[in-house]
Amino acid sequence: MVGNLPVMTTSFVGRESELGAVKTALTAHRLVTLTGGGGVGKSRLALRVAEQMRDAYADGVWWVDLSNLYDNRLFTATVCDAVDLLDHNPRDPVEALGEWLTGRRILLVFDCCERVRESTRRLVDELLRAAPRLTVLTTSRRSLGVRAEHRIEVPPLSLDDGDSGEAVRLFRDRCAAAAPHVTLDPPAAAATVSAICRRLEGIPLAVELACAQLRESSLAQLSERLGSRLDTLVDETVWPKRHRALRTAIGWSHELCSPLERLLWARLSVFRAPVEVADAQAVCAGGPLGAHEIPGLLERLADQSVLRRDGARYRMLDTLSEYGAMWLAELKEEQTLARLHAAHFATVLEEAESGWLSERQVAWYTRISDSHSDVRAALDHLIAEDPDAALEAVGRTGLFWPCCGHLHESRDYLERVLALDTPPGPSRTRALWALGITLTLQGDHEGALRVGQECADAARQDGTPASALFAAHTLGLTHLMAGRPQDAYEVSDHALINHSTSPPSGAPQLCCMVIRTFAHSALGRLTEAYEAAVGLRRLSLQYGEHWARSYAFHQLAFIDLLQGRPHEAERNARAMLTSKHNLNDNLGIALALDLLTGANAGQGNGVGAARTSGTGNTFWRMLGHPNHGTPELSEVRERWETQARKAAGDDAYDSAFRAALNDDAEHSLARVLQGSPSS
């Protein structure tokens, strides 16, 4: 199915009436907001509704998680990322979103809007006007205040007597998972469960936290302690009174944690995304908390439902993270942890750059992608507190963010950092390089050329080979994308002659080799281009890296097609596609699908060409790329389509093309990847 709904890892209990009410509301209103206090189950209800209503939205159900945002700066970029809109144009992202949604029947779910309520309100209002077939479901502790909004207050779970109440059903379900040894069937136990659920006011998160304590406490102990706390806790200064039961459950869970578990809980609140064990050790260790103790403590917190396991990582719900942040402030460690967090992810970027030219390259792309929210938070902190470190870190994103489509964010951070008062040097040159390639990929060739020339001037002042190669790469890429292959060849060739090393010293040298290879083929020097691509592939294989190798395969496939070798072209195009998919490089995926289309057309497989072309157009549509690659590809694309239509017939071609175009991008791509070269 089209969309990106998260996978629910625990069972959904109850809410039959609320499910019906929300689904009915979505058929009558274009904007429905689920409101209610923290922990009441708004997100779970929204997700369940979205799952059950998938078939009603032909163009997909898309989930936008806003829980990791703490201000409005990255709001629009987060929404674009969630719907796989990696727009390469320099236009306003809101305009791109509106255009992408126009004409599509989509359900867009915004989860946890309270921190960015005003931005959500403005965006939703604009999108509903721009896209008449769009429906929006939001969850928030307060309504958005949009005129067309239909608000549904999400109540706690029902508290009917006996086992029929939803809160009791949830308690039984979670108890079976957390403490299967606990027997709940005897009448006395059943009465105790009902009493506990009433004390917790039927709030799902409170019930789940209480159940987690049954691993080490009896049912009677759980009831006694909760009763005692609810009778004595009267301080209403932290959260509103209506959240008393949840605060009690969280506070009691906090008290039952060991001192080190409480300390780790507080320190983990600094993270913006699911955390890896190594990240937690690097950021949270210190004082009485040893790094070697953290893996076991993470497991203990997960057993107590403070954390949720997310593969090999751990996620904390935003309500529990807020509680941890409150205690972090009480400990007066906010600034210390923010500084440690920023320094750690700056180090991650440094290690990723150092490991780029190696067999761990794909792993580093995955690492930076998984850490995206935390890298952004680190950069925000460094921009405010340490401009020189911010400059060093932001330039290193140039190897990862533009490749993976984060162009608007890349441009925003680079321009902000370059506007700071920082000294000239290799770090500033590298940041100018990253901004230059970002502008080029957005189609702003004039701005990219200006930044590229500034980068070249800075490189001459630096006097380092790496700076010279970075500058040559950004200028060469701009010339290539703007249709000036001779200029691209000259600038890259000059830099490689004067500054390359054997073996290569890092990424900028391979980047320049790619530009020179592309320039050869764009100039019609196919023999030189083929030899350069073979050499680049050989070098890449020695290192085990994929980025440069994928572009070597691109050139080999392209030249194979021009010289009438479609079978060889298909093998090389598929090799490129696999590498680009491993790197999560959607621009490269789109280019590889174009080449595969040409290979299918050249072999007389018109329907196959139509399918790969439809899938490719899905990716180009996601990217909004102004040129669909380098200029010389436009003419041959038309030739491939003519060949394919002739082989398949117009009706069969159009049918296969539309089916692929309207399919989910990842699903359609998976089908292509599972195919094999034609015999």
Disulfide bonds with the S-S distance in Angstrom:
none
